[in-house]
Amino acid sequence: MNKKRLIISVLTIIVVLAVLVTGGYVYKDAIQSRIARTAAVVSAQEIKPLLDSESRYIRQIVAQDNSTSRTIMWQSDSSEADAVIEYR
């Protein structure tokens, strides 16, 4: 009976650890962003989120002729492969 209980306990611990590791990997961008925000608050840095976006330091690159095209750059902690900019 003791051996069976020990095996169940060990398996339960392994499953819980596997779930935590998998969840940490899946949500690593959100976790890193939260850690960065917490560190910024602790070190008294100012964080101004842009609406619901994770984008920061948005800037337009100035060229000789901006009438035909524009280059917009930003920094993000999350991967944004299909990012979209709405120009108003």
A tleap script that builds the chain and sets N, CA, C and O, in Angstrom:
source leaprc.protein.ff14SB
mol = sequence {
  NMET ASN LYS LYS ARG LEU ILE ILE SER VAL
  LEU THR ILE ILE VAL VAL LEU ALA VAL LEU
  VAL THR GLY GLY TYR VAL TYR LYS ASP ALA
  ILE GLN SER ARG ILE ALA ARG THR ALA ALA
  VAL VAL SER ALA GLN GLU ILE LYS PRO LEU
  LEU ASP SER GLU SER ARG TYR ILE ARG GLN
  ILE VAL ALA GLN ASP ASN SER THR SER ARG
  THR ILE MET TRP GLN SER ASP SER SER GLU
  ALA ASP ALA VAL ILE GLU TYR CARG
}
set mol.1.N position { 0.826 -1.198 0.000 }
set mol.1.CA position { 0.000 0.000 0.000 }
set mol.1.C position { 0.865 1.255 0.000 }
set mol.1.O position { 0.562 2.213 -0.711 }
set mol.2.N position { 1.929 1.261 0.782 }
set mol.2.CA position { 2.825 2.411 0.836 }
set mol.2.C position { 3.536 2.624 -0.501 }
set mol.2.O position { 3.723 3.758 -0.941 }
set mol.3.N position { 3.929 1.517 -1.141 }
set mol.3.CA position { 4.627 1.607 -2.414 }
set mol.3.C position { 3.709 2.190 -3.491 }
set mol.3.O position { 4.141 3.006 -4.304 }
set mol.4.N position { 2.459 1.772 -3.492 }
set mol.4.CA position { 1.483 2.269 -4.462 }
set mol.4.C position { 1.250 3.766 -4.253 }
set mol.4.O position { 1.168 4.526 -5.218 }
set mol.5.N position { 1.148 4.177 -3.020 }
set mol.5.CA position { 0.925 5.596 -2.703 }
set mol.5.C position { 2.136 6.440 -3.119 }
set mol.5.O position { 1.971 7.557 -3.610 }
set mol.6.N position { 3.328 5.920 -2.929 }
set mol.6.CA position { 4.552 6.610 -3.323 }
set mol.6.C position { 4.613 6.780 -4.842 }
set mol.6.O position { 4.967 7.851 -5.335 }
set mol.7.N position { 4.273 5.736 -5.573 }
set mol.7.CA position { 4.283 5.796 -7.040 }
set mol.7.C position { 3.278 6.830 -7.535 }
set mol.7.O position { 3.585 7.608 -8.439 }
set mol.8.N position { 2.088 6.846 -6.956 }
set mol.8.CA position { 1.062 7.818 -7.349 }
set mol.8.C position { 1.527 9.240 -7.044 }
set mol.8.O position { 1.312 10.149 -7.846 }
set mol.9.N position { 2.153 9.433 -5.905 }
set mol.9.CA position { 2.656 10.762 -5.536 }
set mol.9.C position { 3.739 11.232 -6.503 }
set mol.9.O position { 3.732 12.385 -6.932 }
set mol.10.N position { 4.658 10.353 -6.841 }
set mol.10.CA position { 5.739 10.703 -7.767 }
set mol.10.C position { 5.172 11.023 -9.147 }
set mol.10.O position { 5.582 12.003 -9.770 }
set mol.11.N position { 4.240 10.214 -9.629 }
set mol.11.CA position { 3.624 10.470 -10.929 }
set mol.11.C position { 2.857 11.790 -10.934 }
set mol.11.O position { 2.893 12.526 -11.920 }
set mol.12.N position { 2.173 12.087 -9.849 }
set mol.12.CA position { 1.442 13.351 -9.740 }
set mol.12.C position { 2.402 14.534 -9.807 }
set mol.12.O position { 2.127 15.521 -10.490 }
set mol.13.N position { 3.510 14.439 -9.111 }
set mol.13.CA position { 4.509 15.513 -9.131 }
set mol.13.C position { 5.081 15.685 -10.539 }
set mol.13.O position { 5.271 16.813 -10.994 }
set mol.14.N position { 5.355 14.585 -11.226 }
set mol.14.CA position { 5.893 14.647 -12.586 }
set mol.14.C position { 4.892 15.305 -13.532 }
set mol.14.O position { 5.271 16.135 -14.359 }
set mol.15.N position { 3.619 14.938 -13.413 }
set mol.15.CA position { 2.584 15.517 -14.273 }
set mol.15.C position { 2.440 17.012 -14.005 }
set mol.15.O position { 2.340 17.799 -14.946 }
set mol.16.N position { 2.429 17.412 -12.746 }
set mol.16.CA position { 2.303 18.833 -12.399 }
set mol.16.C position { 3.494 19.616 -12.946 }
set mol.16.O position { 3.316 20.700 -13.503 }
set mol.17.N position { 4.696 19.085 -12.795 }
set mol.17.CA position { 5.883 19.757 -13.331 }
set mol.17.C position { 5.831 19.857 -14.855 }
set mol.17.O position { 6.214 20.881 -15.420 }
set mol.18.N position { 5.363 18.808 -15.519 }
set mol.18.CA position { 5.250 18.831 -16.979 }
set mol.18.C position { 4.253 19.897 -17.433 }
set mol.18.O position { 4.496 20.600 -18.414 }
set mol.19.N position { 3.142 20.015 -16.724 }
set mol.19.CA position { 2.143 21.034 -17.059 }
set mol.19.C position { 2.720 22.433 -16.851 }
set mol.19.O position { 2.510 23.314 -17.685 }
set mol.20.N position { 3.439 22.647 -15.761 }
set mol.20.CA position { 4.040 23.956 -15.492 }
set mol.20.C position { 5.091 24.319 -16.539 }
set mol.20.O position { 5.135 25.460 -16.998 }
set mol.21.N position { 5.928 23.370 -16.916 }
set mol.21.CA position { 6.960 23.635 -17.921 }
set mol.21.C position { 6.321 23.931 -19.277 }
set mol.21.O position { 6.734 24.864 -19.966 }
set mol.22.N position { 5.324 23.147 -19.661 }
set mol.22.CA position { 4.640 23.365 -20.931 }
set mol.22.C position { 3.943 24.723 -20.946 }
set mol.22.O position { 4.039 25.459 -21.928 }
set mol.23.N position { 3.251 25.053 -19.876 }
set mol.23.CA position { 2.590 26.355 -19.787 }
set mol.23.C position { 3.577 27.500 -19.819 }
set mol.23.O position { 3.320 28.527 -20.447 }
set mol.24.N position { 4.698 27.336 -19.153 }
set mol.24.CA position { 5.729 28.367 -19.172 }
set mol.24.C position { 6.298 28.581 -20.562 }
set mol.24.O position { 6.596 29.710 -20.950 }
set mol.25.N position { 6.450 27.496 -21.310 }
set mol.25.CA position { 6.968 27.615 -22.677 }
set mol.25.C position { 5.949 28.272 -23.598 }
set mol.25.O position { 6.301 29.131 -24.407 }
set mol.26.N position { 4.691 27.871 -23.477 }
set mol.26.CA position { 3.646 28.413 -24.345 }
set mol.26.C position { 3.452 29.909 -24.094 }
set mol.26.O position { 3.282 30.677 -25.041 }
set mol.27.N position { 3.477 30.320 -22.841 }
set mol.27.CA position { 3.218 31.717 -22.489 }
set mol.27.C position { 4.496 32.476 -22.138 }
set mol.27.O position { 4.455 33.418 -21.347 }
set mol.28.N position { 5.632 32.075 -22.719 }
set mol.28.CA position { 6.910 32.696 -22.351 }
set mol.28.C position { 6.966 34.174 -22.713 }
set mol.28.O position { 7.555 34.959 -21.970 }
set mol.29.N position { 6.363 34.580 -23.846 }
set mol.29.CA position { 6.377 35.998 -24.215 }
set mol.29.C position { 5.607 36.837 -23.204 }
set mol.29.O position { 6.062 37.906 -22.799 }
set mol.30.N position { 4.440 36.348 -22.801 }
set mol.30.CA position { 3.641 37.083 -21.819 }
set mol.30.C position { 4.339 37.125 -20.465 }
set mol.30.O position { 4.290 38.138 -19.768 }
set mol.31.N position { 4.980 36.039 -20.100 }
set mol.31.CA position { 5.694 35.991 -18.814 }
set mol.31.C position { 6.882 36.946 -18.836 }
set mol.31.O position { 7.105 37.673 -17.869 }
set mol.32.N position { 7.648 36.953 -19.929 }
set mol.32.CA position { 8.787 37.866 -20.038 }
set mol.32.C position { 8.331 39.319 -20.023 }
set mol.32.O position { 8.976 40.169 -19.409 }
set mol.33.N position { 7.225 39.602 -20.695 }
set mol.33.CA position { 6.698 40.967 -20.707 }
set mol.33.C position { 6.279 41.399 -19.310 }
set mol.33.O position { 6.542 42.530 -18.903 }
set mol.34.N position { 5.628 40.504 -18.575 }
set mol.34.CA position { 5.188 40.822 -17.208 }
set mol.34.C position { 6.393 41.041 -16.294 }
set mol.34.O position { 6.380 41.939 -15.452 }
set mol.35.N position { 7.422 40.230 -16.458 }
set mol.35.CA position { 8.638 40.408 -15.654 }
set mol.35.C position { 9.288 41.754 -15.978 }
set mol.35.O position { 9.733 42.460 -15.074 }
set mol.36.N position { 9.345 42.112 -17.265 }
set mol.36.CA position { 9.939 43.395 -17.661 }
set mol.36.C position { 9.135 44.562 -17.102 }
set mol.36.O position { 9.709 45.549 -16.641 }
set mol.37.N position { 7.808 44.453 -17.142 }
set mol.37.CA position { 6.969 45.526 -16.594 }
set mol.37.C position { 7.155 45.643 -15.084 }
set mol.37.O position { 7.231 46.750 -14.552 }
set mol.38.N position { 7.229 44.521 -14.402 }
set mol.38.CA position { 7.435 44.545 -12.949 }
set mol.38.C position { 8.793 45.151 -12.616 }
set mol.38.O position { 8.907 45.949 -11.686 }
set mol.39.N position { 9.814 44.777 -13.366 }
set mol.39.CA position { 11.144 45.350 -13.138 }
set mol.39.C position { 11.141 46.850 -13.399 }
set mol.39.O position { 11.805 47.604 -12.688 }
set mol.40.N position { 10.398 47.291 -14.413 }
set mol.40.CA position { 10.324 48.722 -14.708 }
set mol.40.C position { 9.618 49.479 -13.589 }
set mol.40.O position { 10.020 50.588 -13.237 }
set mol.41.N position { 8.572 48.888 -13.034 }
set mol.41.CA position { 7.858 49.538 -11.931 }
set mol.41.C position { 8.748 49.607 -10.697 }
set mol.41.O position { 8.797 50.634 -10.020 }
set mol.42.N position { 9.448 48.523 -10.405 }
set mol.42.CA position { 10.318 48.487 -9.227 }
set mol.42.C position { 11.459 49.496 -9.358 }
set mol.42.O position { 11.851 50.125 -8.375 }
set mol.43.N position { 11.989 49.648 -10.572 }
set mol.43.CA position { 13.105 50.580 -10.769 }
set mol.43.C position { 12.635 51.987 -11.124 }
set mol.43.O position { 13.447 52.824 -11.518 }
set mol.44.N position { 11.345 52.258 -10.993 }
set mol.44.CA position { 10.736 53.585 -11.191 }
set mol.44.C position { 10.838 54.072 -12.632 }
set mol.44.O position { 10.922 55.278 -12.866 }
set mol.45.N position { 10.831 53.172 -13.589 }
set mol.45.CA position { 10.775 53.577 -14.990 }
set mol.45.C position { 9.322 53.786 -15.363 }
set mol.45.O position { 8.425 53.198 -14.759 }
set mol.46.N position { 9.095 54.610 -16.343 }
set mol.46.CA position { 7.727 54.907 -16.745 }
set mol.46.C position { 7.318 53.979 -17.880 }
set mol.46.O position { 8.065 53.798 -18.842 }
set mol.47.N position { 6.140 53.396 -17.766 }
set mol.47.CA position { 5.606 52.536 -18.819 }
set mol.47.C position { 4.279 53.132 -19.262 }
set mol.47.O position { 3.368 53.312 -18.453 }
set mol.48.N position { 4.176 53.435 -20.544 }
set mol.48.CA position { 2.929 53.946 -21.097 }
set mol.48.C position { 2.484 52.994 -22.204 }
set mol.48.O position { 2.967 53.100 -23.331 }
set mol.49.N position { 1.591 52.084 -21.912 }
set mol.49.CA position { 1.149 51.159 -22.954 }
set mol.49.C position { 0.329 51.891 -24.011 }
set mol.49.O position { -0.422 52.812 -23.690 }
set mol.50.N position { 0.469 51.493 -25.242 }
set mol.50.CA position { -0.268 52.081 -26.347 }
set mol.50.C position { -1.522 51.246 -26.583 }
set mol.50.O position { -1.468 50.176 -27.189 }
set mol.51.N position { -2.641 51.751 -26.098 }
set mol.51.CA position { -3.916 51.050 -26.168 }
set mol.51.C position { -3.736 49.657 -25.567 }
set mol.51.O position { -3.279 49.533 -24.432 }
set mol.52.N position { -4.090 48.610 -26.311 }
set mol.52.CA position { -3.928 47.246 -25.798 }
set mol.52.C position { -2.705 46.572 -26.408 }
set mol.52.O position { -2.550 45.355 -26.304 }
set mol.53.N position { -1.851 47.343 -27.034 }
set mol.53.CA position { -0.697 46.797 -27.731 }
set mol.53.C position { 0.486 46.645 -26.792 }
set mol.53.O position { 0.565 47.300 -25.753 }
set mol.54.N position { 1.393 45.776 -27.174 }
set mol.54.CA position { 2.647 45.625 -26.444 }
set mol.54.C position { 3.729 46.495 -27.078 }
set mol.54.O position { 4.893 46.421 -26.684 }
set mol.55.N position { 3.355 47.316 -28.053 }
set mol.55.CA position { 4.328 48.124 -28.784 }
set mol.55.C position { 4.812 49.292 -27.953 }
set mol.55.O position { 4.054 49.916 -27.210 }
set mol.56.N position { 6.103 49.570 -28.101 }
set mol.56.CA position { 6.705 50.716 -27.428 }
set mol.56.C position { 7.657 51.395 -28.397 }
set mol.56.O position { 8.060 50.809 -29.401 }
set mol.57.N position { 8.006 52.616 -28.093 }
set mol.57.CA position { 8.982 53.378 -28.878 }
set mol.57.C position { 8.612 53.419 -30.361 }
set mol.57.O position { 9.441 53.139 -31.226 }
set mol.58.N position { 7.363 53.770 -30.639 }
set mol.58.CA position { 6.915 53.871 -32.026 }
set mol.58.C position { 7.530 55.121 -32.639 }
set mol.58.O position { 7.498 56.194 -32.037 }
set mol.59.N position { 8.094 54.981 -33.847 }
set mol.59.CA position { 8.716 56.117 -34.501 }
set mol.59.C position { 8.617 55.963 -36.015 }
set mol.59.O position { 8.552 54.856 -36.549 }
set mol.60.N position { 8.607 57.102 -36.680 }
set mol.60.CA position { 8.605 57.127 -38.136 }
set mol.60.C position { 9.997 57.514 -38.604 }
set mol.60.O position { 10.591 58.472 -38.109 }
set mol.61.N position { 10.503 56.762 -39.557 }
set mol.61.CA position { 11.811 57.055 -40.118 }
set mol.61.C position { 11.628 58.128 -41.187 }
set mol.61.O position { 10.839 57.953 -42.116 }
set mol.62.N position { 12.345 59.223 -41.058 }
set mol.62.CA position { 12.214 60.345 -41.986 }
set mol.62.C position { 13.097 60.090 -43.205 }
set mol.62.O position { 14.280 59.772 -43.088 }
set mol.63.N position { 12.480 60.240 -44.378 }
set mol.63.CA position { 13.203 60.062 -45.634 }
set mol.63.C position { 13.128 61.367 -46.427 }
set mol.63.O position { 12.490 62.328 -45.998 }
set mol.64.N position { 13.777 61.389 -47.569 }
set mol.64.CA position { 13.740 62.602 -48.393 }
set mol.64.C position { 12.344 62.855 -48.931 }
set mol.64.O position { 11.899 64.002 -48.988 }
set mol.65.N position { 11.637 61.782 -49.334 }
set mol.65.CA position { 10.302 61.945 -49.901 }
set mol.65.C position { 9.339 60.998 -49.190 }
set mol.65.O position { 9.303 59.805 -49.492 }
set mol.66.N position { 8.563 61.524 -48.252 }
set mol.66.CA position { 7.590 60.707 -47.523 }
set mol.66.C position { 6.222 60.691 -48.196 }
set mol.66.O position { 5.274 60.149 -47.629 }
set mol.67.N position { 6.092 61.268 -49.387 }
set mol.67.CA position { 4.782 61.338 -50.034 }
set mol.67.C position { 4.353 59.996 -50.624 }
set mol.67.O position { 3.156 59.767 -50.795 }
set mol.68.N position { 5.280 59.114 -50.935 }
set mol.68.CA position { 4.908 57.844 -51.560 }
set mol.68.C position { 4.946 56.662 -50.606 }
set mol.68.O position { 4.212 55.692 -50.796 }
set mol.69.N position { 5.783 56.726 -49.591 }
set mol.69.CA position { 5.838 55.616 -48.643 }
set mol.69.C position { 6.368 56.104 -47.305 }
set mol.69.O position { 7.019 57.146 -47.217 }
set mol.70.N position { 6.078 55.334 -46.269 }
set mol.70.CA position { 6.529 55.672 -44.925 }
set mol.70.C position { 7.094 54.415 -44.269 }
set mol.70.O position { 6.638 53.303 -44.536 }
set mol.71.N position { 8.080 54.604 -43.419 }
set mol.71.CA position { 8.641 53.495 -42.659 }
set mol.71.C position { 8.358 53.741 -41.186 }
set mol.71.O position { 8.786 54.749 -40.623 }
set mol.72.N position { 7.640 52.822 -40.569 }
set mol.72.CA position { 7.285 52.917 -39.160 }
set mol.72.C position { 8.012 51.795 -38.429 }
set mol.72.O position { 8.010 50.650 -38.884 }
set mol.73.N position { 8.630 52.119 -37.302 }
set mol.73.CA position { 9.327 51.108 -36.503 }
set mol.73.C position { 8.795 51.145 -35.083 }
set mol.73.O position { 8.327 52.182 -34.613 }
set mol.74.N position { 8.869 50.008 -34.399 }
set mol.74.CA position { 8.484 49.941 -33.001 }
set mol.74.C position { 9.215 48.790 -32.339 }
set mol.74.O position { 9.825 47.955 -33.008 }
set mol.75.N position { 9.148 48.757 -31.034 }
set mol.75.CA position { 9.759 47.669 -30.263 }
set mol.75.C position { 8.652 46.919 -29.547 }
set mol.75.O position { 7.703 47.522 -29.047 }
set mol.76.N position { 8.777 45.610 -29.500 }
set mol.76.CA position { 7.782 44.783 -28.837 }
set mol.76.C position { 8.476 43.603 -28.170 }
set mol.76.O position { 9.427 43.039 -28.711 }
set mol.77.N position { 7.987 43.237 -26.991 }
set mol.77.CA position { 8.525 42.068 -26.306 }
set mol.77.C position { 7.975 40.779 -26.895 }
set mol.77.O position { 8.599 39.723 -26.788 }
set mol.78.N position { 6.806 40.870 -27.516 }
set mol.78.CA position { 6.165 39.698 -28.105 }
set mol.78.C position { 6.487 39.622 -29.591 }
set mol.78.O position { 6.811 40.626 -30.226 }
set mol.79.N position { 6.393 38.423 -30.125 }
set mol.79.CA position { 6.594 38.234 -31.554 }
set mol.79.C position { 5.360 38.731 -32.296 }
set mol.79.O position { 4.245 38.307 -31.993 }
set mol.80.N position { 5.547 39.624 -33.261 }
set mol.80.CA position { 4.428 40.162 -34.031 }
set mol.80.C position { 4.737 40.002 -35.514 }
set mol.80.O position { 5.073 40.971 -36.195 }
set mol.81.N position { 4.625 38.792 -35.999 }
set mol.81.CA position { 4.981 38.509 -37.390 }
set mol.81.C position { 4.033 39.189 -38.376 }
set mol.81.O position { 4.476 39.652 -39.427 }
set mol.82.N position { 2.750 39.259 -38.062 }
set mol.82.CA position { 1.756 39.846 -38.961 }
set mol.82.C position { 1.227 41.156 -38.392 }
set mol.82.O position { 0.016 41.378 -38.383 }
set mol.83.N position { 2.097 42.009 -37.927 }
set mol.83.CA position { 1.678 43.264 -37.302 }
set mol.83.C position { 1.071 44.211 -38.339 }
set mol.83.O position { 1.455 44.202 -39.509 }
set mol.84.N position { 0.121 45.022 -37.887 }
set mol.84.CA position { -0.564 45.970 -38.759 }
set mol.84.C position { -0.539 47.334 -38.094 }
set mol.84.O position { -0.728 47.445 -36.883 }
set mol.85.N position { -0.306 48.375 -38.887 }
set mol.85.CA position { -0.353 49.752 -38.406 }
set mol.85.C position { -1.563 50.421 -39.039 }
set mol.85.O position { -1.742 50.363 -40.256 }
set mol.86.N position { -2.386 51.049 -38.226 }
set mol.86.CA position { -3.526 51.801 -38.741 }
set mol.86.C position { -3.147 53.274 -38.746 }
set mol.86.O position { -2.861 53.858 -37.700 }
set mol.87.N position { -3.148 53.864 -39.930 }
set mol.87.CA position { -2.775 55.273 -40.081 }
set mol.87.C position { -4.048 56.107 -40.096 }
set mol.87.O position { -4.940 55.871 -40.910 }
set mol.88.N position { -4.130 57.084 -39.196 }
set mol.88.CA position { -5.334 57.939 -39.142 }
set mol.88.C position { -4.976 59.353 -39.486 }
set mol.88.O position { -5.845 60.225 -39.497 }
savepdb mol mol.pdb
quit
